[in-house]
Amino acid sequence: MSVTPATSRPNPDDLLVLLAVGRTGRYVSAADELGLNHTTISRRIAALEHALGGRVLMRGAGGWELTELGREALAAAETIESAVRTLASGTDGARVLEGVVRMSATDGFSAYLAAPAIAQVQREHPKVTVEIITATRRASLQRSSLDIEVVVGKPQVRRAEAIALGDYTLALYASESYLAAHGSPESVADLSNHPLVYFIDSMLQVDDLDLAPTLFAPTMRESISSTNVFVHVEATRAAAGIGLLPCFMADRHADLIRVLPDEVAVQLTYWLVTRPETLRRPEVAAIVRALRAQVLALRPQLLGAPSA
């Protein structure tokens, strides 16, 4: 497609609209963020393209993506946004962070790592709002309006940054009452005599989690299965079987006993995925720093280190 010369100076408001669309990949999400309707977003983008003399967005597989001209315009939009934010500095001169950050993460990560990390950010920046969607799935940044995704296993993503947060360990656990009634397995081979509490195999989208039980107990029959890891923990505590559980969750419960600790330990990695332009938002960067610090601080618990 040929690029025509710019016909006028771009409207700063149109640049800020591009900023919202570029960060979310969707007109509807940008409209919600800016308090505009979808038609206005479309009209503003068309006006910006007319002013710049070329396309700033192109349709991708899961949403709108920036063209080369769009990335240049986005950089200018970020400068405008930064200047506006400077006017909102606190009385002590410190920058006041505000805005909505939307993230997706697994159930256990959301509860025990993300929630306390985000609470710390909000104590320092009360105008930052964070929406957490719990999901155990592959990274798919373009199909939604998420700013941050935390997934298990190294993601294959385009036009996004993937940051390794840290490792965690899955291990086998059983309740005291279950072991009293059924005995404790003495070897990996003995596991075939026990039911497994874990994810629903047909609904599991994460390869690393899908492969985990096949590494040690492919013959274990299913007991209670669920898409929610908190169900795994509580079903295991209720003596439904032997659960393959994250150590940082299971070790919180004194009634759960680790089974075959020397033979079975599956180490996986949490990864954070975000768009480069999204990561440049100060409030998103603050949340990412807090998540990384939280994972580092809880590293022994995540890896299943014995309590002191």
C-alpha positions in Angstrom: 0.0 0.0 0.0 1.4 3.4 -1.0 1.8 6.1 1.7 0.6 9.5 0.9 2.2 12.6 2.5 0.8 13.8 5.8 -2.0 16.3 5.2 -2.0 18.0 8.6 -0.5 17.9 12.1 -1.9 15.0 14.1 -4.4 15.7 16.9 -2.9 14.8 20.3 -6.2 13.3 21.3 -6.1 11.0 18.3 -2.6 9.9 19.3 -3.8 9.0 22.8 -6.6 7.0 21.2 -3.9 5.1 19.2 -2.1 4.6 22.5 -5.1 2.8 24.0 -5.7 0.7 20.9 -2.1 -0.2 20.6 -1.9 -1.4 24.2 -5.0 -3.5 24.1 -5.3 -4.6 20.4 -9.0 -3.9 20.5 -11.2 -0.9 19.7 -13.8 -2.0 22.3 -11.3 -2.2 25.1 -9.8 1.2 24.1 -13.3 2.7 24.1 -14.0 1.4 27.6 -10.7 2.7 28.9 -11.2 6.2 27.4 -15.0 6.5 28.0 -15.7 6.7 24.3 -17.8 4.5 21.9 -16.4 2.2 19.3 -17.5 4.5 16.4 -15.6 7.4 17.9 -12.4 5.3 18.3 -12.7 4.2 14.7 -13.2 7.8 13.5 -10.2 9.1 15.6 -7.9 6.4 14.1 -9.1 7.3 10.6 -8.4 11.0 11.3 -4.9 10.1 12.6 -4.1 8.0 9.5 -5.3 10.8 7.3 -3.1 13.3 9.1 0.0 11.0 9.0 -0.6 9.8 5.5 -0.6 6.1 6.1 -1.9 3.2 8.1 -1.1 3.1 11.8 -2.9 -0.2 12.5 -3.3 -3.5 10.7 -5.6 -6.4 11.5 -3.8 -9.3 13.1 -4.9 -12.8 14.0 -6.3 -11.8 17.4 -6.6 -8.0 17.2 -5.2 -4.8 15.9 -1.4 -4.5 15.6 0.8 -1.5 15.0 2.4 -0.8 11.7 5.8 0.8 11.5 4.2 4.2 11.2 1.9 3.3 14.1 4.9 2.4 16.3 6.4 5.8 15.5 3.1 7.5 16.3 2.8 5.5 19.5 6.2 6.8 20.7 4.9 10.3 20.3 1.7 9.4 22.1 3.7 8.1 25.0 5.6 11.4 25.2 2.2 13.2 25.4 1.0 10.8 28.1 4.1 11.2 30.1 3.8 15.0 30.0 0.2 14.8 31.2 1.2 12.5 34.0 3.9 14.9 35.1 1.1 17.4 35.9 -0.4 14.8 38.3 2.7 14.6 40.5 2.1 14.5 44.2 2.8 17.4 46.5 6.2 16.0 47.3 7.1 15.9 43.5 6.8 12.1 43.2 4.9 10.8 40.3 1.4 9.6 41.1 0.6 6.4 39.3 -3.0 5.7 38.3 -5.0 3.6 35.9 -6.4 0.1 35.4 -4.0 -2.8 34.9 -5.6 -6.0 33.7 -3.8 -9.3 34.2 -4.4 -13.0 33.9 -2.7 -15.7 36.0 -3.2 -19.1 37.4 -5.3 -19.6 40.5 -2.5 -20.3 42.9 -0.2 -17.5 41.5 -3.0 -15.0 41.7 -3.9 -15.7 45.3 -0.5 -16.3 46.9 1.9 -14.2 44.8 0.0 -11.6 42.8 -2.5 -10.4 45.4 0.1 -9.5 48.1 2.5 -8.0 45.5 -0.3 -5.8 44.1 -1.5 -4.8 47.5 2.0 -3.4 48.2 1.9 -1.4 45.0 -1.6 0.0 45.9 -0.4 1.1 49.3 2.1 3.3 47.6 -0.1 4.2 44.6 -3.8 4.0 45.7 -5.1 5.2 42.3 -3.8 2.1 40.6 -6.6 -0.5 40.1 -5.8 -4.1 39.2 -8.2 -6.6 37.7 -7.1 -10.3 38.0 -8.6 -13.0 35.8 -7.7 -16.5 36.9 -7.0 -18.9 34.1 -4.7 -21.8 33.4 -3.9 -21.5 29.7 -1.3 -20.7 27.1 -0.3 -17.1 26.6 -2.4 -15.5 24.0 -1.9 -11.8 24.5 -3.6 -10.6 21.3 -7.0 -12.2 21.9 -7.9 -10.0 24.8 -7.4 -6.7 26.5 -4.9 -8.0 29.1 -1.9 -5.9 30.0 -0.1 -8.8 31.7 -0.3 -12.6 31.5 1.4 -15.0 33.8 1.6 -18.6 32.4 3.3 -21.9 33.1 6.0 -22.9 30.7 7.9 -20.8 28.1 5.4 -19.1 25.8 5.6 -18.8 22.1 4.5 -15.2 21.4 4.9 -12.6 18.7 5.2 -8.9 19.3 5.4 -9.4 23.0 8.0 -9.8 25.8 8.3 -13.0 27.7 10.0 -12.7 31.1 10.9 -15.7 33.2 9.6 -15.0 36.8 10.9 -18.1 38.6 10.5 -21.8 39.1 8.1 -23.7 41.3 7.8 -27.4 42.2 4.8 -29.8 42.0 4.9 -32.8 44.3 2.6 -35.6 45.5 0.6 -35.1 48.7 -1.9 -37.1 50.6 -3.9 -36.4 53.7 -3.2 -38.2 57.0 -6.6 -39.9 56.8 -6.0 -41.1 53.3 -2.7 -42.7 54.1 -4.1 -44.2 57.3 -6.8 -45.9 55.2 -4.9 -46.9 52.1 -1.2 -46.9 53.1 1.7 -44.9 51.8 3.2 -45.9 48.4 6.8 -47.1 48.8 7.8 -46.6 45.2 6.7 -45.0 42.0 5.4 -48.3 40.9 3.0 -48.4 43.9 1.3 -45.2 42.6 -0.8 -47.3 40.1 -2.8 -48.5 43.1 -3.9 -45.0 44.0 -6.1 -42.4 42.4 -4.7 -39.0 41.3 -6.2 -35.6 42.0 -5.2 -33.2 39.3 -6.4 -31.2 36.3 -9.0 -32.4 33.8 -6.9 -34.0 31.1 -9.2 -33.1 28.2 -9.4 -29.4 29.2 -5.8 -28.8 30.1 -4.1 -26.4 27.6 -0.7 -26.1 29.2 1.8 -28.6 27.8 4.1 -28.6 30.9 1.2 -29.3 33.2 -0.1 -31.9 30.9 3.1 -33.8 30.8 3.8 -33.6 34.5 2.0 -36.7 35.7 3.2 -38.8 32.8 6.8 -38.4 34.0 6.1 -40.6 37.1 2.7 -42.1 37.2 1.0 -42.6 33.8 -1.1 -45.5 35.2 -2.7 -43.7 38.1 -6.4 -43.5 37.7 -8.2 -40.2 38.0 -10.1 -39.3 41.2 -11.5 -35.8 41.4 -10.2 -33.5 38.6 -10.8 -29.8 38.2 -9.6 -26.8 36.2 -9.0 -25.1 39.6 -5.9 -25.9 41.7 -7.7 -24.9 44.9 -10.1 -27.8 44.2 -7.1 -30.1 43.9 -5.8 -29.0 47.3 -9.2 -29.4 49.1 -10.0 -32.7 47.4 -6.6 -34.0 48.5 -7.3 -32.8 52.1 -10.6 -34.6 51.9 -8.9 -37.9 51.2 -10.0 -38.2 47.6 -6.6 -39.5 46.5 -3.1 -38.4 46.1 -2.8 -34.9 44.7 -0.1 -33.5 42.4 0.0 -30.1 44.0 2.2 -26.9 44.0 4.4 -27.1 47.1 3.8 -23.5 48.0 0.1 -24.3 48.3 0.2 -27.7 49.8 2.8 -27.0 52.4 0.4 -24.4 54.0 -1.7 -27.3 55.3 -0.4 -29.4 58.2 -2.7 -32.3 57.4 -1.1 -32.9 54.0 1.9 -35.2 53.9 4.4 -35.2 51.0 4.5 -38.6 49.3 7.7 -40.0 47.7 9.6 -36.7 48.2 12.9 -38.1 46.9 11.4 -39.7 43.8 8.8 -37.2 42.6 9.3 -33.5 42.1 8.3 -31.7 38.9 9.9 -28.3 38.4 8.0 -25.8 36.2 8.5 -22.1 35.5 6.2 -19.1 35.7 6.5 -16.7 32.7 5.2 -13.2 32.4 4.0 -11.9 29.0 3.3 -8.4 28.1 3.5 -6.1 25.0 6.6 -3.8 25.0 4.4 -0.7 24.7 2.3 -1.9 27.6 5.4 -2.4 29.8 6.3 1.2 29.2 3.2 2.3 31.2 4.5 3.2 34.7 1.7 1.5 36.5 2.2 -1.7 34.5 6.0 -1.6 35.1 5.3 -1.1 38.9 3.1 -4.2 39.0 5.7 -6.3 37.0 8.5 -5.2 39.4 6.4 -6.2 42.4 5.6 -9.6 40.9 9.2 -10.3 40.2 10.2 -9.3 43.8 7.4 -11.4 45.3 8.5 -14.5 43.3 12.1 -13.9 44.4 11.2 -13.5 48.1 9.2 -16.7 48.1 11.7 -18.8 46.1 12.3 -21.4 48.9 8.5 -22.0 49.3 8.0 -22.1 45.6 10.6 -24.8 45.2 9.2 -26.8 48.1 12.1 -26.3 50.5 11.6 -28.0 53.9 10.4 -25.6 56.6 13.1 -24.5 59.1 
